[in-house]
């Protein structure tokens, strides 16, 4: 699917505010792809699709997850804000015919992260967190780090996310904890 068609799909399926966010993520992801040598077409596709089902009603997303037998994780079931990452990957694959496993994984894990992420997955996860429309306290620090060191930025962003989830007494997805453990171990091995 061409970038132009994907942008039109984003405009059709999402509110103006959400579409603006997606375009901000797309712009950030392409900057990061250029910096780290990632394929710009795959990066652009994953960025434009990362929130494609974000505004689908939660009950419809849950039905979609149940229909395809995707959710067997109680933490995910009890965390509706995570549904759209999984349903977005399903939509991309089943409705748009996208078969590239790296693109599908980048959409699927853009909210939770996971151990063993590809560079594309890291870029989409981080671009979503540091896009130009984000305004949280430490965003400038994370934006700089995202252009310098993907692994270190992943570790710092995972720490930030876990602190936020714990503070708000949210459930912690196993994928997030496994990603944190992996990046923490990598950082220790580098002697930082």
C-alpha positions in Angstrom: 0.0 0.0 0.0 1.4 3.4 -0.9 2.3 6.0 1.7 -0.3 8.3 0.2 -3.1 5.7 0.5 -2.0 5.0 4.1 -2.2 8.7 5.0 -5.7 8.9 3.5 -6.7 5.8 5.5 -5.4 7.5 8.7 -7.5 10.6 7.9 -10.6 8.5 7.3 -10.3 6.2 10.3 -9.0 8.6 13.0 -10.1 11.9 14.5 -8.1 15.0 13.5 -6.2 14.9 16.8 -5.3 11.3 16.6 -4.3 11.6 12.9 -2.1 14.6 13.9 -0.4 12.3 16.4 0.1 9.6 13.8 1.7 12.1 11.4 4.0 13.4 14.2 5.1 9.8 15.0 5.6 9.1 11.2 7.9 12.2 11.0 9.9 11.3 14.1 10.2 7.6 13.0 11.5 8.7 9.5 14.2 10.9 11.2 15.2 8.0 13.4 15.2 5.6 10.4 17.5 7.8 8.5 19.8 8.2 11.5 20.0 4.4 12.2 19.8 3.0 8.7 16.4 1.5 8.8 14.2 1.0 5.7 12.1 4.2 5.3 9.2 2.5 3.5 8.8 -0.1 6.2 9.3 2.5 8.9 6.7 4.8 7.3 4.2 2.0 7.0 4.5 0.9 10.6 4.4 4.5 11.9 1.2 5.3 9.9 -0.5 2.1 11.1 0.6 2.1 14.7 -2.7 3.6 16.0 -5.0 2.6 13.1 -7.5 0.9 15.4 -7.0 3.3 18.4 -10.5 4.8 18.1 -12.4 1.6 17.3 -14.8 1.0 20.3 -13.2 -1.2 22.9 -16.0 -3.8 22.8 -15.4 -4.2 19.0 -11.6 -4.6 19.6 -12.2 -7.2 22.3 -14.5 -9.1 20.0 -11.8 -9.0 17.3 -9.2 -10.3 19.8 -11.5 -13.1 20.9 -12.4 -14.0 17.3 -8.8 -14.6 16.5 -8.0 -16.2 19.8 -5.2 -13.6 20.4 -5.7 -12.8 24.0 -4.8 -15.4 26.6 -3.0 -12.9 28.8 -5.1 -11.7 31.7 -3.0 -8.5 32.1 -3.8 -7.5 28.5 -7.5 -8.4 29.0 -7.6 -6.1 32.0 -5.8 -3.3 30.1 -8.0 -2.0 27.3 -5.6 0.8 26.5 -3.3 -2.0 25.0 -5.9 -3.6 22.8 -5.3 -1.2 19.8 -1.7 -2.4 19.3 -2.8 -6.0 18.9 -5.9 -5.1 16.8 -3.9 -2.7 14.7 -1.5 -5.5 13.7 -4.5 -7.8 13.0 -6.1 -5.1 10.9 -2.9 -4.4 9.0 -2.5 -8.1 8.2 -6.0 -9.3 7.6 -7.6 -6.1 6.1 -4.7 -4.5 4.4 -2.8 -7.6 3.4 0.5 -6.6 5.1 2.6 -9.7 5.5 6.0 -8.1 6.6 6.5 -9.6 10.1 8.7 -6.7 11.2 6.0 -4.1 10.3 3.4 -6.2 12.1 5.6 -6.6 15.2 6.3 -2.9 15.3 2.6 -2.1 15.3 1.9 -5.0 17.8 4.6 -4.0 20.4 4.5 -0.2 20.1 2.7 0.1 23.5 4.4 -2.6 25.6 7.7 -3.2 23.9 9.2 -6.8 24.2 12.5 -8.6 24.6 14.3 -9.1 21.3 12.9 -6.1 19.5 14.1 -5.3 16.0 15.5 -1.9 15.2 12.2 -1.0 13.4 10.2 -2.1 16.5 12.5 0.1 18.7 12.0 3.1 16.3 8.2 2.9 16.3 8.0 2.4 20.1 10.3 5.4 20.7 8.9 7.6 18.0 5.5 7.1 19.5 6.9 8.2 22.9 8.8 11.2 21.7 6.9 12.6 18.8 6.5 16.4 18.4 3.0 16.3 19.9 4.2 14.8 23.2 4.7 17.3 26.0 5.5 15.4 29.2 8.3 16.7 31.5 11.3 14.7 30.3 10.3 14.4 26.6 13.2 16.6 25.3 15.7 14.4 27.1 14.2 11.3 25.5 14.0 13.0 22.1 17.8 13.6 22.2 18.5 10.2 23.4 16.3 8.6 20.7 18.6 10.1 18.1 21.8 9.0 19.8 21.4 5.5 21.2 18.3 3.3 20.6 19.2 0.7 23.3 19.9 3.2 26.0 16.8 5.2 25.1 14.7 2.0 25.2 16.1 1.3 28.8 15.4 4.8 30.0 11.9 4.9 28.3 11.0 1.5 29.8 12.1 2.8 33.3 9.9 5.9 32.8 6.9 3.8 31.6 7.2 1.3 34.4 7.4 4.1 37.0 4.3 5.7 35.5 2.4 2.4 35.5 3.4 1.6 39.1 2.5 5.1 40.3 -1.0 4.7 38.7 -1.3 1.2 40.0 -1.7 -0.3 36.5 -0.9 -3.8 35.7 2.5 -4.5 34.2 2.5 -6.5 31.0 5.0 -9.4 30.9 6.4 -8.1 27.6 7.3 -4.8 29.2 9.1 -6.5 32.1 10.9 -8.8 29.8 12.0 -5.9 27.6 13.2 -3.9 30.7 15.2 -6.9 31.9 16.8 -7.4 28.5 17.8 -3.7 28.1 18.9 -3.5 31.7 21.2 -6.6 31.2 22.6 -5.1 28.0 23.3 -1.9 29.7 25.2 -3.7 32.5 27.2 -5.7 29.9 28.3 -2.4 28.4 29.5 -1.3 31.8 27.4 1.8 32.2 
